[in-house]
Amino acid sequence: MTQAGAELHVTAGAISRQIRALEEELGFPVFRRLTRQIVLTQAGAAFHQTVSRALADIARDADRLRVQGGNDRLTISTSVSFAAKWFAPRLHRLAARLPSVDIHLEVSDVNIDLSDGRVDATIRYGVGSYPQTVSERILDETMCPVCSPHYRDEKQITVPADLLGCTLLNEERLLHDDSTLPKWALWFKAAGVSAPRMRGPTFSHGSLAIEAAIRGEGVALGRSALVCEDIAAGRLVEPFAGIRLPAGRGYDLVHRPGEEEEPMIMTLREWLRDEVRDVLAEPGS
């Protein structure tokens, strides 16, 4: 109540009175009032979804009307590493399919709340469960060691055990519970190598570990979506392409319920499917 009052520039008491008036009008409670907190009732949660969708529609249409020239606007959110290594390099092809639409890419590792209408769709990395939204898996991910061609030749990497004498680059994702994600120890186990406890530089984003590998600073356990472009360009090599581990997660297109047939969402979905199909068709994918 206090935060709502601050946002609307009124007192918390005024918000509380408005809520009670709403409950009297509706004929049912929208909140359960506990000792130190309030929580939505089942009916209140359902009504919240309805109101959020309506407000999101108003906000989205208002935003479109503000755009100079009357062009539509499509705002897409995705994570830092995925934007840098996969999405942004392909964005021009999506723009070609939506020539009258202003596309805005918002980059953040924090999951965006779609209910406020500010963002139209997100590409999220996870297990595929996003409450009160519609999601579609677009790309599953695997993990495999990658390094620069020069580093591979310099270290004479020919068998998995050769990696024990290399600098191993790590990604530490602080915003997710990654207990199910394969780590170096699991990859060595899959490769049949008994590995001691390993240490090496740790990066907050996978894209940073990959850039370090490109510079020849070591070997990264690269996520397939983040390394595919660099492998295709020859900046990275995959010494052991036959030993790939499922990441247990993937990338999902997520949007609000009821917008499956929105023209821009349909175009975004079809473009993503085509891009992923091309990636999977590349040698070694």
JOZIHU-V200030 format. One record per pair of residues at least 4 apart in sequence whose C-alpha atoms are under 8 Angstrom apart, sorted by the first residue. I is the first residue (numbers start at 1). J is the second residue. If there is no record, write none. Layout:
((I J) (I J))
This chain:
((1 5) (1 12) (1 13) (1 15) (1 16) (2 6) (2 11) (2 12) (3 7) (3 12) (4 8) (4 12) (4 15) (5 9) (5 10) (5 11) (5 12) (5 14) (5 15) (6 10) (6 11) (6 12) (10 14) (10 15) (11 15) (12 16) (13 17) (14 18) (15 19) (16 20) (17 21) (18 22) (19 23) (20 24) (21 25) (22 26) (23 27) (23 28) (23 29) (23 30) (24 28) (28 43) (29 41) (29 43) (29 44) (30 40) (30 41) (30 42) (30 43) (30 44) (30 45) (31 38) (31 39) (31 40) (31 41) (31 44) (32 38) (32 39) (32 40) (32 41) (33 37) (33 38) (33 39) (34 38) (34 39) (40 44) (40 45) (41 45) (42 46) (43 47) (44 48) (45 49) (46 50) (47 51) (48 52) (49 53) (49 132) (50 54) (51 55) (52 56) (52 115) (52 116) (53 57) (53 115) (53 256) (54 58) (55 59) (55 115) (55 116) (55 117) (56 60) (56 115) (56 116) (56 117) (56 118) (57 61) (57 117) (58 62) (58 117) (59 63) (59 116) (59 117) (59 118) (60 64) (60 117) (60 118) (61 65) (62 66) (63 67) (63 73) (64 70) (64 71) (64 72) (64 73) (65 70) (66 70) (67 71) (67 72) (67 73) (71 100) (71 101) (71 102) (72 100) (72 101) (72 102) (73 101) (73 102) (73 103) (73 104) (74 101) (74 102) (74 103) (74 104) (74 119) (74 120) (74 264) (75 103) (75 104) (75 105) (75 106) (75 118) (75 119) (75 120) (75 121) (76 103) (76 104) (76 105) (76 106) (76 119) (76 120) (76 121) (76 122) (76 123) (77 105) (77 106) (77 107) (77 108) (77 112) (77 119) (77 121) (77 122) (77 123) (78 82) (78 83) (78 105) (78 106) (78 107) (78 108) (78 109) (78 122) (78 123) (78 124) (79 83) (79 107) (79 108) (79 109) (79 110) (79 123) (79 124) (79 125) (80 84) (80 107) (80 108) (80 109) (80 205) (81 85) (81 86) (81 205) (81 206) (81 207) (81 226) (82 86) (82 87) (82 207) (82 225) (82 226) (83 87) (83 88) (83 107) (84 88) (84 89) (84 207) (85 89) (85 207) (85 225) (85 226) (85 227) (85 229) (86 90) (86 225) (86 226) (86 229) (87 91) (88 92) (90 94) (91 95) (92 96) (93 97) (94 98) (94 268) (94 271) (95 99) (95 101) (95 103) (97 267) (98 264) (98 267) (109 175) (110 175) (111 124) (112 119) (112 122) (114 118) (114 119) (114 120) (114 121) (114 255) (114 256) (115 256) (120 255) (120 256) (121 253) (121 254) (121 255) (121 256) (121 265) (122 252) (122 253) (122 254) (122 255) (123 251) (123 252) (123 253) (123 254) (124 251) (124 252) (124 253) (124 254) (125 249) (125 250) (125 251) (125 252) (126 249) (126 250) (126 251) (126 252) (127 248) (127 249) (127 250) (128 135) (128 136) (128 137) (128 249) (128 250) (128 251) (128 252) (129 135) (130 134) (130 135) (130 254) (132 256) (132 257) (133 254) (133 255) (133 256) (133 257) (134 254) (134 255) (134 256) (134 257) (135 252) (135 253) (135 254) (135 255) (136 252) (136 253) (136 254) (137 250) (137 251) (137 252) (137 253) (138 250) (138 251) (138 252) (138 253) (138 272) (138 273) (138 276) (139 250) (139 251) (139 252) (139 276) (140 247) (140 249) (140 250) (140 251) (141 223) (141 224) (141 225) (141 246) (141 247) (141 248) (141 249) (141 250) (141 251) (142 223) (142 224) (142 244) (142 245) (142 246) (142 247) (143 182) (143 221) (143 222) (143 223) (143 224) (143 244) (143 245) (143 246) (143 247) (144 187) (144 221) (144 222) (144 223) (144 224) (144 238) (144 240) (144 241) (144 243) (144 244) (144 245) (145 219) (145 220) (145 221) (145 222) (145 238) (145 239) (145 240) (146 213) (146 219) (146 220) (146 221) (146 222) (146 236) (146 237) (146 238) (146 239) (147 151) (147 152) (147 213) (147 214) (147 216) (147 218) (147 219) (147 220) (147 236) (147 237) (147 238) (148 152) (148 213) (148 214) (148 215) (148 216) (148 235) (148 236) (148 237) (149 153) (149 234) (149 235) (149 236) (149 237) (150 154) (150 216) (151 155) (151 216) (151 217) (151 218) (152 156) (152 157) (152 239) (153 157) (155 162) (155 166) (156 162) (157 162) (157 163) (157 239) (158 162) (158 239) (159 163) (159 240) (160 188) (160 191) (160 193) (160 240) (161 193) (162 166) (163 167) (163 168) (163 219) (164 195) (166 218) (166 219) (167 200) (167 217) (167 218) (167 219) (168 198) (168 199) (168 200) (168 201) (168 218) (168 219) (168 220) (168 221) (169 200) (169 201) (169 202) (169 203) (169 209) (169 212) (169 213) (169 218) (169 219) (169 220) (169 221) (170 200) (170 201) (170 202) (170 203) (170 206) (170 209) (170 220) (170 221) (171 202) (171 203) (171 204) (171 205) (171 206) (171 209) (172 202) (172 203) (172 204) (172 205) (172 206) (173 178) (173 204) (173 205) (174 204) (180 247) (180 248) (181 247) (181 248) (181 249) (182 186) (182 187) (182 245) (182 246) (182 247) (183 187) (183 221) (184 188) (184 221) (185 189) (185 195) (185 197) (186 190) (187 191) (187 243) (187 244) (187 245) (188 192) (188 193) (188 194) (188 195) (189 193) (189 194) (189 195) (190 243) (191 243) (202 209) (203 208) (203 209) (204 208) (205 209) (206 210) (206 222) (206 223) (206 226) (207 211) (207 226) (208 212) (209 213) (209 220) (210 214) (210 220) (210 222) (210 226) (210 227) (211 215) (212 216) (212 217) (212 218) (213 217) (213 218) (213 219) (213 220) (213 236) (214 235) (214 236) (222 226) (222 227) (223 227) (223 247) (224 228) (227 231) (227 236) (228 232) (228 279) (228 285) (229 233) (230 234) (230 235) (230 236) (231 235) (231 236) (231 237) (231 238) (240 244) (241 284) (253 269) (255 259) (259 265) (260 265) (260 266) (261 265) (261 266) (262 266) (263 267) (264 268) (265 269) (266 270) (267 271) (268 272) (269 273) (270 274) (271 275) (272 276) (273 277) (274 278) (275 279) (276 280) (277 281) (278 282) (279 285) (280 285) (281 285))
